[in-house]
Amino acid sequence: MCPTRAAVANRLRRTVTLAAALVLAVASSAQAQSLTLALSSGVARQGDVVAVRVTAPRDATGVTVHAFQTTWLAYQEDATTWHALVGIDLDRRPGTYDVAAAVASPAASASRPLTIVARRFRTRTLTVAPDYVNPSPELMARITADAAFLTAAYARSTDTPAWSDGFIRPVPGPANSSFGTRSVFNGEKRNPHAGTDFLSGTGTPIHAPAGGRIVAARNLFFTGNTVIIDHGLGVFSMLAHLSRLDVREGDTVDTGMIVGLVGATGRVTGPHLHWALRIGDARVDPLSALALAQGHR
């Protein structure tokens, strides 16, 4: 029996529909495959910085990077390449996590595993003025005001990545292994040391580790004369214990510009530079950022 014209037409429509669906599936697959993600390292320690490179379709919009239930801001280098820095907080639990990239349009995603290994943090015991361990109510009011100021300073970041050419050492002196150290002041435990100390003498010029906008240039109770630079996209440097401030809040600085001089102000036992680096809310080791000087390009 010969098929009717209606049956032939229905069969033809189904064939065309299946072909169209196959074309869309192939196109969707090609779009997904055109999004790639690369990490500067697949294994990192607590406190490390990981550079992320995303290659996306030429017409992609809304490229984002995600890890640790956090979105990390990315910038576009050219028509198909995006970069982001992911910070591994010093208290991040060791384990294997996914670092993912996503594109809003055309919809696509990619991910890579990142293994975080434990880092050994030493303990240091220091003796400082009693007010820095058990402050009076009057000093507590100042400490509370300082904390509110810092929260506001870190709350907003420019959308221009002044760190895109990497970071430089702020002083030539050697750095010790103080990052993440568990601190005991006058016999009492305090928060981990969230920066790296550089053993430089009083009066040594301090250079901006990367360009950016000065969001703090003032005396704070614990960190003394302090400069904070917003490097853009949620990346901030704190340079602390200065003997002199050479910038003002609101100034713009380029990489290498002098922002002040090394000193011994605030809670210290001697002159040195304390450099703390934040990426988003992650407290990271500045030495890890220095090691990435060319790694994110």
Steps between C-alpha positions, in 0.01 A plus 500: 500500500635839401525761774256788478611852426421594861721221636788604271458862610500402868811286454674787319411744778639260763820462301542876469426548872756235599759653270440844646530365853826326407639823356408689819655229716823507300507880516437496874773243549742707292422808709556308824827357371619847399499607867817388674644566845863474609648537850852615581521189721269211577647463849530791742554568869290691748570869436607456138381700201385312189479671163210399274500539122173460312475468124145574388315536168569829327145628555478381863352726765483472877814292566525408869728280712370306800674314784427440869141624448644837402505694173846632409509807279660457158629745242516466123844504339387467139204376296520145636719507816402582857702494824419478871685447826360250751616533859526202733439630851756397761226310685353324194452130577731269296325295234410500132270774370361595159602825335243578233453756226166586347377713212153652506470516121549274314440280805805287575707388796822320584672394822830370634580334835723687743660306784586696813762354729559589863769751584700491820470825693742569780415667831670817620501638853541877533495755777336834422351791695203376713254732320551300179377181670241622752397848387305739718136587418620825343743313277232242416288784362787595271558137398130466414512817291813373321326171420199682355730715287683193367173324418392801296840531330486137384133512401546666160765435239560659161427296188843566349765234581815699581666168591479360146878532450575319828635612836843626610678491835418812701842506671830327421540347848449126554158359586459258787255212522253692715187455285235301685705485820293427807577791732521508878526852643588531868395139551161535327405352162391742230395482133740344248751734337333579167799663331868457425766700682799646319805566718585854397647784702321818603481750215520246215280620210191285440389452139146424389497125414252579220312805386164609627304742716591591858202415722683540832792719605467554872601381844312193628532354847647159422677566169625853572555723198325299229456520123239289321498484122199384299661322205162434337263204466501433873880489546641714784845554656550617857843646582533552874716641783636786287704781650373744236208517259574644156152461347149616581167321481360534151841517330576278203839327492692304241698184566826587674401845627616580854206504742691543828795392712555191716447554871391345829156650567208302641531154659859409417821395673729673250515670159380299202245511217182297533344429159158336505317405179128433464316358201131532570470381859797263473813578701789390281880496514652789302799281418264273305386803297863593429559148369213559254667810353465355151278201574167659422596619155 
